[in-house]
Amino acid sequence: MTMRLDYLSIFPAYFDVLDISLLGKAAVNGLVEVHAHDLRDWTHDRHRTVDDTPCGGGAGMVMKPDPWGEAFDEIIGTEPDSSVHVIFPSPSGAPFTQSAAQELSSAVRIVFCCGRYEGIDHRVIDYARSMWTVHEVSLGDYVLNGGEVAALAITEAVVRLVPGFMGNPESLAEESFSAGQDGLLEYPLFTRPVSWRGLDVPEVLMSGHHGRIAKWRRDESVRLTCERRPDLTDSDFGVPH
Ligand SMILES: Nc1cc(-c2ccc3ccn(Cc4ccccn4)c3c2)[nH]n1
């Protein structure tokens, strides 16, 4: 099953990068097809205007609804279809999580609506909710200048989970933020040379003793999680279960 990804933006060139790297390979073997669109193609004035001043006053500019509506009509269609997932990256969106990426990895179609300026006229989101499955998502508690970088990050998180995309699916199981690691942070990784600039690989990892190695790795995951992400630990006991 091919996943179709569409990107609506006034900077569609952001998405040229999707033609290379891992994603390029997925596109080549037909797992994923990528279409980037310039929102200004759905404007009709000489200046190809996509923004206007905010009703009610305030700083900055707001993206007009009209170009979005016309782009939706052409790119997605005019009939409701809950199988189409429409993503609006937004600083006021719900935190994007690995489980959201997991869910989206089985979608047939995802349309990313990348806002700029202070954001998009809210009626665009309301209209989209009446037609498709809408996700307003935030990447984290920091402000970007637009939705494009968030769309790229979400794309990578989703596409790498599409069945048949990753070379060795086992590597997906062991990752942080996935059930395989009990929601703990990943332990430190090492490879050859065993000694590098006076720094050595922990001896236990060279012992060949799989039980000790597994224990060392879990202890490290617990230590790192408690140090860096106390929010991921179970507050009742203070240590991840
Ligand atoms: N996690 C995130 C997501 C975003 C994001 C997503 C889309 C847009 C469209 C415009 N802006 C700029 C902007 C600046 C100030 C207040 C509102 N928006 C965006 C920012 N920032 N951080």
The ligand as a Gaussian input file, in Angstrom:
#p B3LYP/6-31G(d) Opt

LIG

0 1
 N        6.141000      23.299000      18.023000
 C        6.000000      24.422000      17.222000
 C        5.177000      24.567000      16.076000
 C        5.380000      25.848000      15.637000
 C        4.729000      26.539000      14.515000
 C        3.922000      25.828000      13.619000
 C        3.254000      26.483000      12.597000
 C        3.377000      27.869000      12.476000
 C        2.800000      28.821000      11.611000
 C        3.306000      30.058000      11.964000
 N        4.163000      29.897000      13.019000
 C        4.905000      30.973000      13.637000
 C        4.234000      31.442000      14.892000
 C        4.892000      32.352000      15.659000
 C        4.300000      32.808000      16.820000
 C        3.069000      32.353000      17.181000
 C        2.459000      31.444000      16.378000
 N        3.034000      30.979000      15.225000
 C        4.215000      28.571000      13.368000
 C        4.893000      27.925000      14.388000
 N        6.277000      26.434000      16.458000
 N        6.649000      25.546000      17.416000

